[in-house]
Amino acid sequence: MRAIKAVGYDMDYTLIHYHVEEWERQAYETLKKKLLADGWPVGNLQFEPVMVCRGLIIDTETGNLIKANRFGFVKKALHGTSALSFEKQRDVYQRTIVDLSESRWVFLNTLFSLSEGCMYAQLVDLLDRRELPGVMGYLELYRKVRSGLNDAHMEGELKAQIVADPERFVDLDPEIPLALLDQKNSGKKLLLITNSEWGYTSSMMTYAFDRYLPEGMTWQRLFDLVIVGARKPAFFTDESPFFEVVTQEGLLRPLTGKLSTTGVFLGGSAQELERHLSLSGDEILYIGDHMYGDVHVTKRLLRWRTGLILRELEDELRAIVDFQKQERELESLMQQKELLETELCGIRIQLQRKKSGYGPESATAEAALQDQAATLRQNLQALDQHVAPLAKASGEMGNSVWGLLMRAGNDKSHLARQMERHADIYTSRVSNLLYATPFVYLRSSRGSLPHDPLYAPERSGE
């Protein structure tokens, strides 16, 4: 943070957090209304918040929702709303590696994706039962869902409901304005870069920020530049002109001069912004909630510093802490299991050598080895009776369907891998930067390797 000269922020789910279930249920209902108008039999469908989480991937070839590990191997899959059996999942994906650059896969990058994923899974069930009008496949079905949600956002119906009742939808955080004040007064330029239009941005920021700012100060004075309708990720990839927002109602005029700190601007590009700031690369930090539109493209093309807001991290950490006792018990049982398995493997190799007549001669008779192996197998079966329920509970931490956001089994999830590659920092909310201060030097922890010792070296004098 010491070397950062400008900090850019997304707005939705970054500077302003929403009550996720309220927002996504409203988005779901808006989409459902559009589908009903098209004659689709969706009247009995209900939003199921547990069914979908950020970081899942839609397979538009099969109609499946999947969770992959960092290597792209599928670890769990639902077809529609039903979990695939282990055998079926293996048959479908044993030769498949998830590569997000392929059009087949749709990565659920943000909390805004929850209503989309839930509706898609439910519609797959209807499609399989041939209850949807017209002939279509799983890809066409996804495009229908995506188009309907885009229309809901573009037509303004959904956001109009938010503006009309912000208390219902907005989760206020009084510490975010203070964190931004610290950054501004430490000499950093602050930028608001959002895809939301001016009217919505103004209403939401006024509601969430002005009450916590010094008397007489409004949210606009926090920022050196306010850019709305940014069209991210195109804002970071394309060269487009800026327009100035000249009235509260959103009237626009082409920008003929330079960007000013007193204006609000629409569109434009990151390249033009860099020229205006006389800054580039790692002098700029951009913080948002969208893995691709805010973090991936920004890091890959511009080499800006990047920060990801992952509000679900708070629930994830609580779930991990609450499960600590069971986790320790599970680890102990798994250590016992590994010891028994190692002993059994040793006996099996002795039996194999005796049978085939090679290698060192075992002093133990074959019958005795067979008895030892049988006893070990019985002990392993008994141990598995204790391991199974704990392993199941471990896999359901945080979300009863998908488990922890950052894990796929014992490995990192595909979402965690994307974060490692493209986000310099991640945290659950912008106000956490308040405790780091604008002067902190953030260092990454030492990476671990499978062969690292499991013990800490002794220190002299201890």
Secondary structure, 3 states (H helix, E strand, C coil): CCCCCEEEECCECCCEEECHHHHHHHHHHHHHHHHHHCCCCCCCCCCCCCCCCCCCEEECCCCEEEEEECCCCEEEEEECCEECCHHHHHHHHCCCCCCCCCCCEEECCCHHHHHHHHHHHHHHHHHHCCCCCCCCCHHHHHHHHHHHHHHHHHCCHHHHHHHHCHHHHEECCCHHHHHHHHHHHCCCEEEEECCCCHHHHHHHHHHHHHHHCCCCCCHHHHCCEEEECCCCCHHHHCCCCEEEECCCCCCEEECCCCCCCCCEEEECCHHHHHHHHCCCHHHEEEEECCHHHHHHHHHHHHCCEEEEECCHHHHHHHHHHHCHHHHHHHHHHHHHHHHHHHHHHHHHHHHHHHHHCCCCCCCCCHHHHHHHHHHHHHHHHHHHHHHHHHHHHHHCCCCCCCCCCCEECCEEEHHHHHHHHHCCEEECCHHHHHHHCCCCCCCCCCCCCCCCCCCCCCCCCC
